[in-house]
């Protein structure tokens, strides 16, 4: 996928989280060498030093909440992992964004990784790191869908749109969340109980409805008509929800895990 986060990057991020939490990841230093940018470029058949030849090309990553990056950290990363990247010149915050992110937030980590990967693979292409909504509800809950729809519709009205838009944040689809709760209702829980519980889980159900998702899809189609290539990261899971089951031992959590397995909704 070149400009977006690969399966290896997702695994690397999970390793990093385990490492930072002093947990055993099962990966040693030799394993991690295969995750560096140069190794991934070689795997894709991309010359390590291949850079942009057209100064008018624009690429962008987007996220809400605490999403952002640290220019100093990116410059340091580039020195050891992305030789030839002039991050100070080519990577910048979206002029129409409203935030540079909040260091320490989960989405800030997402933004930092996205900034690294898109700028290293799209070497020396003008790159916007965009955050257009800082509401806390956009970080883990249904506020995300509202922020995404607002961003996409406003982006399509800009005079200049990016050639590439990379999106790595997301959750289960609205249809999957509806199925989870519909099945939970059949086992004796109320829909309100189910929906309320899912909103306590981080980045599990972040869209209000299938109608909202349909509007998001339409906004993406409009961007496509304007020449934007949109890359959505599926990784090796698709969402944080798929990395592990619901951890609580409540009857509802146990039932939702059972339903997820029955209908092959990614959990494990």
C-alpha positions as CSV (number, residue, x, y, z in Angstrom):
1,X,0.0,0.0,0.0
2,X,3.1,2.2,0.1
3,X,1.7,5.4,1.6
4,X,-0.3,3.8,4.3
5,X,0.4,1.6,7.4
6,X,1.2,-2.0,6.5
7,X,0.3,-5.2,8.4
8,X,3.8,-5.2,9.8
9,X,3.4,-1.7,11.1
10,X,0.3,-2.7,13.0
11,X,2.1,-5.6,14.6
12,X,5.0,-3.3,15.3
13,X,2.7,-0.9,17.1
14,X,1.2,-3.7,19.2
15,X,4.7,-4.8,20.1
16,X,5.6,-1.2,21.1
17,X,2.6,-1.0,23.3
18,X,3.5,-4.3,25.0
19,X,7.1,-3.2,25.4
20,X,6.1,0.1,26.9
21,X,3.8,-1.7,29.3
22,X,6.6,-4.0,30.4
23,X,4.8,-7.0,28.9
24,X,6.4,-9.8,27.0
25,X,5.7,-9.5,23.3
26,X,7.6,-12.5,22.0
27,X,9.6,-10.4,19.6
28,X,13.4,-10.0,19.9
29,X,15.6,-7.3,18.5
30,X,16.3,-9.3,15.3
31,X,12.5,-9.6,14.7
32,X,12.1,-5.9,14.9
33,X,14.8,-5.2,12.3
34,X,12.3,-6.5,9.7
35,X,9.9,-3.7,10.6
36,X,12.1,-0.8,9.8
37,X,11.2,1.4,6.8
38,X,14.1,0.3,4.6
39,X,13.2,-3.4,5.0
40,X,9.6,-2.7,4.2
41,X,10.5,-0.7,1.1
42,X,12.6,-3.5,-0.1
43,X,9.8,-6.0,0.5
44,X,7.5,-3.8,-1.6
45,X,10.2,-3.4,-4.3
46,X,10.5,0.3,-3.7
47,X,14.0,1.8,-3.9
48,X,14.9,3.1,-0.4
49,X,15.9,6.5,-1.7
50,X,13.0,7.0,-4.2
51,X,11.5,10.4,-3.7
52,X,8.9,12.7,-5.3
53,X,9.6,14.1,-8.7
54,X,6.6,16.4,-8.9
55,X,6.5,19.3,-6.4
56,X,2.7,19.7,-6.8
57,X,1.8,16.4,-5.2
58,X,0.0,16.6,-1.9
59,X,-0.7,13.8,0.6
60,X,-2.6,13.8,3.9
61,X,-3.4,11.8,7.1
62,X,-6.3,12.7,9.3
63,X,-7.5,11.9,12.8
64,X,-9.5,13.6,15.6
65,X,-9.2,13.8,19.3
66,X,-5.5,14.0,20.4
67,X,-4.3,13.1,16.9
68,X,-1.1,14.8,15.9
69,X,2.7,14.5,15.7
70,X,5.9,16.0,17.1
71,X,8.0,17.6,14.3
72,X,11.2,17.1,16.4
73,X,10.5,13.4,16.9
74,X,9.8,13.0,13.2
75,X,13.0,14.6,12.3
76,X,14.9,12.4,14.7
77,X,13.1,9.3,13.3
78,X,14.0,10.4,9.8
79,X,17.7,10.7,10.5
80,X,17.9,7.0,11.4
81,X,15.1,5.4,9.4
82,X,14.4,7.7,6.4
83,X,17.6,9.0,4.9
84,X,16.8,11.7,2.4
85,X,13.6,12.9,4.1
86,X,13.5,16.6,4.7
87,X,10.7,16.5,7.3
88,X,10.9,20.1,8.2
89,X,10.3,21.2,4.6
90,X,7.7,18.6,3.5
91,X,5.7,17.6,6.5
92,X,3.4,20.1,8.2
93,X,0.1,20.5,10.0
94,X,-3.0,21.0,7.9
95,X,-3.5,24.8,7.5
96,X,-7.2,24.2,7.9
97,X,-6.9,21.9,10.9
98,X,-7.6,23.1,14.4
99,X,-5.1,21.2,16.5
100,X,-1.5,19.9,16.5
101,X,-2.5,17.1,18.8
102,X,-2.0,16.3,22.5
103,X,1.1,14.3,23.3
104,X,0.4,11.3,25.4
105,X,-3.0,10.7,23.9
106,X,-3.7,7.4,22.1
107,X,-4.5,9.1,18.9
108,X,-1.4,11.2,19.1
109,X,0.5,7.9,18.9
110,X,-1.6,7.0,15.9
111,X,-0.8,10.3,14.3
112,X,2.9,10.0,15.0
113,X,3.0,6.6,13.3
114,X,1.0,7.8,10.4
115,X,3.2,10.8,9.9
116,X,6.3,8.6,9.9
117,X,5.0,6.0,7.5
118,X,3.3,8.3,4.9
119,X,6.3,10.7,4.8
120,X,8.9,7.9,4.5
121,X,7.1,6.0,1.8
122,X,5.9,9.1,0.0
123,X,9.4,10.6,0.4
124,X,9.6,14.4,0.2
125,X,6.0,14.8,-0.9
126,X,4.2,17.7,0.7
127,X,2.4,16.1,3.6
128,X,-0.4,17.5,5.8
129,X,-1.1,16.1,9.2
130,X,-4.7,17.0,9.9
131,X,-6.9,17.2,13.0
132,X,-10.2,18.9,12.7
133,X,-12.1,17.9,15.8
134,X,-10.7,17.7,19.4
135,X,-13.8,16.5,21.2
136,X,-13.0,13.7,23.7
137,X,-15.9,11.6,22.2
138,X,-14.0,11.4,18.9
139,X,-11.1,9.5,20.5
140,X,-12.9,6.2,21.4
141,X,-16.7,6.6,20.8
142,X,-19.4,7.7,18.4
143,X,-18.1,11.2,18.1
144,X,-15.6,9.8,15.7
145,X,-18.2,9.1,12.9
146,X,-19.5,12.7,13.2
147,X,-16.0,14.1,13.0
148,X,-15.1,11.9,10.0
149,X,-18.2,12.9,8.1
150,X,-17.7,16.6,8.8
151,X,-14.0,16.4,7.8
152,X,-14.7,14.5,4.5
153,X,-17.5,16.8,3.4
154,X,-15.5,20.0,4.2
155,X,-12.4,18.5,2.5
156,X,-14.2,18.0,-0.7
157,X,-15.1,21.7,-0.9
158,X,-11.6,22.9,-0.6
159,X,-10.0,24.5,-3.6
160,X,-7.0,22.1,-3.3
161,X,-7.5,18.5,-2.3
162,X,-4.8,16.0,-1.6
163,X,-3.8,13.4,-4.2
164,X,-3.7,10.8,-1.4
165,X,-5.7,10.6,1.8
166,X,-4.6,8.0,4.3
167,X,-6.9,6.9,7.1
168,X,-5.8,4.4,9.8
169,X,-8.4,5.0,12.6
170,X,-11.7,3.2,12.7
171,X,-13.9,0.6,14.4
172,X,-16.4,-2.1,13.7
173,X,-19.0,-1.1,11.2
174,X,-22.3,0.3,12.2
175,X,-23.9,-2.9,10.8
176,X,-21.7,-5.1,13.0
177,X,-22.5,-3.1,16.1
178,X,-26.2,-3.3,15.2
179,X,-25.9,-7.1,14.8
180,X,-24.1,-7.4,18.2
181,X,-26.9,-5.6,20.0
182,X,-29.7,-7.3,18.1
183,X,-28.4,-10.7,19.1
184,X,-27.8,-9.6,22.7
185,X,-31.5,-8.5,22.9
186,X,-32.5,-12.0,21.9
187,X,-30.6,-13.4,24.9
188,X,-32.4,-11.1,27.4
189,X,-30.4,-7.9,27.4
190,X,-31.9,-4.5,26.3
191,X,-30.6,-2.7,23.3
192,X,-29.9,0.3,25.6
193,X,-27.7,-1.8,27.9
194,X,-25.8,-3.2,25.0
195,X,-25.2,0.1,23.3
196,X,-24.2,1.8,26.5
197,X,-21.7,-1.0,27.3
198,X,-20.2,-0.8,23.8
199,X,-19.6,2.9,24.3
200,X,-17.5,2.2,27.4
201,X,-15.1,0.1,25.2
202,X,-12.4,2.0,23.4
203,X,-12.8,2.3,19.6
204,X,-15.3,-0.5,19.3
205,X,-18.4,1.2,17.9
206,X,-17.6,4.7,16.6
207,X,-20.4,5.3,14.1
208,X,-23.9,6.4,14.9
209,X,-25.7,4.3,12.3
210,X,-25.6,2.7,8.9
211,X,-27.1,5.8,7.4
212,X,-24.2,7.8,8.7
213,X,-21.7,5.4,7.2
214,X,-23.6,5.7,3.9
215,X,-23.1,9.5,4.0
216,X,-19.4,8.9,4.8
217,X,-19.1,6.6,1.8
218,X,-20.8,9.2,-0.4
219,X,-18.3,11.8,0.8
220,X,-15.5,9.5,-0.1
221,X,-16.9,9.0,-3.5
222,X,-17.0,12.7,-4.1
223,X,-13.4,13.0,-3.1
224,X,-12.7,10.2,-5.6
225,X,-14.4,12.2,-8.3
226,X,-12.0,15.1,-7.5
227,X,-9.0,12.8,-7.9
228,X,-8.3,11.8,-4.3
229,X,-7.0,8.3,-3.7
230,X,-8.2,7.2,-0.3
231,X,-6.3,4.4,1.5
232,X,-7.9,2.8,4.6
233,X,-5.7,0.7,6.8
234,X,-7.1,-2.7,7.5
235,X,-3.9,-3.9,9.3
236,X,-4.0,-7.5,10.6
237,X,-7.0,-6.8,12.7
238,X,-9.0,-3.8,11.5
239,X,-9.7,-2.2,14.8
240,X,-8.4,-2.4,18.4
241,X,-11.5,-4.5,19.2
242,X,-10.1,-7.3,17.1
243,X,-6.9,-7.5,19.2
244,X,-8.6,-9.1,22.2
245,X,-12.0,-10.1,23.6
246,X,-14.0,-8.0,25.9
247,X,-12.1,-8.3,29.2
248,X,-14.9,-7.9,31.7
249,X,-16.5,-11.0,33.2
250,X,-20.0,-9.6,33.2
251,X,-22.7,-11.6,31.6
252,X,-23.1,-9.0,28.9
253,X,-19.4,-9.1,28.0
254,X,-19.3,-12.9,27.9
255,X,-22.4,-12.9,25.7
256,X,-21.0,-10.3,23.3
257,X,-17.8,-12.4,22.9
258,X,-20.0,-15.4,22.1
259,X,-22.0,-13.5,19.5
260,X,-18.8,-12.1,18.0
261,X,-17.4,-15.5,17.5
262,X,-20.6,-17.0,16.2
263,X,-20.9,-14.3,13.5
264,X,-17.2,-14.0,12.8
265,X,-17.1,-10.4,13.9
266,X,-13.3,-9.9,14.5
267,X,-12.6,-10.2,18.2
268,X,-9.6,-12.5,18.7
